[in-house]
Amino acid sequence: MSTPFLSQVALFYINNSDLADTAFVFPNRRSALQFRHILKKTLKRYTFLPEIMSMNDFVDHATRHTDCIIASPVEILFIAFKAYKECMGDNAGEFDKFAYWGQLLVNDFNDIDMNLVDANDLYRNLKQEREIVTSYIEDDNLKNAINSILNISVNDKDDDKFWKPRDTDYNNDSVQGKFITLWNQLANIYNKFGEILDHHKLTTQGKLYREALRWIENTPAAGLGFSRIVMVGHDALTTSEMRMFKALQKKGVAHFWWDNAAQAFNCDTNPASKLIKAMAEAFPAPQKLEEIDHTPHIEVHAVPSVIGMAKCAFDGITAVSPHTAIVLPDESMLEPLINSTPHFVKGTEDLNITMGYPMKRSSITSLMHLVALAHKRASRKCKGESTEYFFYREDVRDILSHPILKMAFTREVMELNKKILENHEFNIPESLFTGSLLKPLFNTFSVEMITSAQVKKFLHGLEEFCIDLNTRVAHTESKLAKLTAPDSNDETGNDDEKSIDKTMPMTLQRAFIMKYTDVLKQLQDAVDSIGLPVQDITVFHLIDRMTLGTTLPFGGTSDVGIQVMGMLETRCLDFDTINILSANEGVLPQRKAVRSFIPDRYRVEMHMPSMAIIDAVDSYRFYRLIGRANRISLFYDTSNNSGNEPSRYIEQLHKVYHLDITRFKRTATVVNIPELNISLQNKDLKQRFKDKYTAGDPTDESQNTPCLSASSIKEYIKCPLMFYFHHLMRLSADNDMTEFMDSGTFGTIVHDSLEDLFTSNAKHDENSINDYINNHLDKTLERNINKVFFHKEGDSLNDEITGQALILFETIKRFVVNALQHDIECIKEHGPITTVECEKEHKLKLKVGGTAFNFTFKADRIDRLGTTLRIIDYKTGGDSTDGKLEEMFDIGSKTKHPLALMQLLLYAIAYSQLDDNELKKGKIDKVQLLIYKLSKMEETGGTVDGTELIFEVTPEHKLKGELIDHFTRELENCIKHMFSPDEAFTQTHLDDTTCNYCHFTDFCRR
């Protein structure tokens, strides 16, 4: 690598002058820090170091005599609105709309000051335009803002017709009048803006530069504070900076250094060439830089993903060295880069990350974005004489699911989720959060009577929440550190806040929370001093504006570790090896327009930043960066998720500068994760399992004896491993909160509504069922919906149902009526139905062949129709009423098991073994098993291998039939399989229908 630019500057002054009374001024602090390091390393004698500062520091030095301080972004916006309000009068809009476009106005004012433009002349020229065109307003947000504020459409296809008033005497109430009134007042708004700033002893960066220029021009050389001022490595200068340079040059105290040695700057077609040559000619350097005569090795890598780029970021880097840089034009690449470090990078201490981590990607910011969205979509509803805000349920759910809340406020989140789950409401009232520690996130205030006090109270609540959040996060991190420490023996279980380890370094997450807290304090101060009331939505917008661009730097030094930085941080720095990620068009250089009320052609004429200047500066920074490097690797993303064109600079290197480029097309290797074959075989475990379900007396309630059920046996048949997780390991899925009524809840409401009619020992004929349908069913359904779906009780069971339950009411009713109409047809043919039992739980020692086990069952309905006992199972889903016996017990196979029929047969055997059953009373000669398929009652019934499930009763009160005997043998084999120590708990064969609804797929990768 050629001698670095900063080293050449340092060597010139070390060899030629005394440094004690010299100031070196750099474009940024990163380059100033590097220059200080080079001086310390290069100096061979004892001497006082010079003053080394950034350009902003130099301006602060030149304005130290003033008593004004730079206003915060929100203070500037508030003051701009006050100026706008005073000048526009009745035509002014509200602040809550101004806040979204006022930033453009503020940026224009700052550019005007930075470039010493006469605002009155500028806006007078715009006002005197014969035709106001809007084609330069390219930003959709700006178009929408103007439309919402002044009710003007800037999308009219006939601009000439729209903007040329036929009557020149239009008034200010017309569309044209309102728009031109705003343009007419821009100069007055600018002047008033300055007056209000002065009144509050505040200033902006642009006005500070104006003041610095005034001081430099009016101060003699001896009073500047330095005998020599050296300007190093600047590129595009604003007009105020240009005037400062000229004033210092005229006083004979300034030196200027321009890094223009890169070969690319010898090409006139490069937009950066003209820019840097003009600066170098106007302010010549004291010495010419070394020529760069070597040709770098350049590689271009096409990578099919963002993560792939991060994995490739260290290509060509074999050791940790400060002469190596990884440049990230896209700051979002920082996190995947850190997670992709190779083995020789021991940690972040081997990476000097200059660009910092953007606050907009922090947990607290993402949480507040969700809160802002919830407030934006909240609605007000009248409740009597008062009103209350309601939040959309999905928004609240997203907030409560945020990881930082689940970690810091676990109990509060669980309690709120439980309340919301029980209420089953689409809209969550603000009052639900009363008394909760999360209430500040859901505070609102009336939009009709907003006061500054309300806004401050709202902000103070958010501030207190952030302070509490920071304490809880610190406590959690401290506990985790103790638990994971090698010598951890903390068994105190102390959860008190005092247990926080004060010696722990602050984590990035906590630093962002504290920064967010500071932003809230600044906003409170601004509201207090300026006194503007704003809506809660606007508050979050202002917070976003204040946090935009805020970063927290990582620790590190410029002389240690691989340098990781953005393009802006590379100014004045040189490296031997450079890897540049995200080298896509639109990212390198960034696709950005000047968002402004001032057209680009006016900006060019007034020497303000324009698109051409921005393109030239971007080009200069890229070609200057790679100018002295020996090895350059550029990586661009070829995926469809982003603009997949390579940067224009890549083609320029090859076609314009005729450099050899080695190209690589990287491919993503798809790794198939092998399916896990899990087989849990443990004879002791199987013995304990068998003892668990065969010991004890299930009929003795005091023993609380574990019992198998039809559902558990069905689980074992479908997947033994699922049975193991659920019934042996006692694992269960979380009861996820859902907005909609699930199939289980739907079925329970139908079952309960039928049960309310068929009470035990009740006899029903056609009249009693029709009376229930016509006079009682609606009320019964309402009460069951409130009980099951809304979890209400007492008098609340009679509440009117709302929301999705109301929508499904008729569907639920149709299912119940379908069953009852089928019963009416049976009554017409066979006489009244006598209910034996409904949903009655039984426990017994079930004997199947030579095996006995504890069993529990609860049939939906058992009734008598003549001399036939019917065992009925209600099904609201798509269960088949026909099946094959050989498929019922095919354990763990792909077969679609007819388990609904298996369940009915199992109920029949169990019922026949009860000590007190209808069979033993001698009134029954047949038993019929039926599936009531409520969605399609024409399919109601039950057949196995083509045989209806109707069995005769023997004199010994047993069920008779070849089918029931065959079923009993198959059931016995199944139970023996469950209890056998030689049979393992294995996975089912891959079956979409089984695995799709299993909650344990994460364990076996299905």
Disulfide bonds with the S-S distance in Angstrom:
none
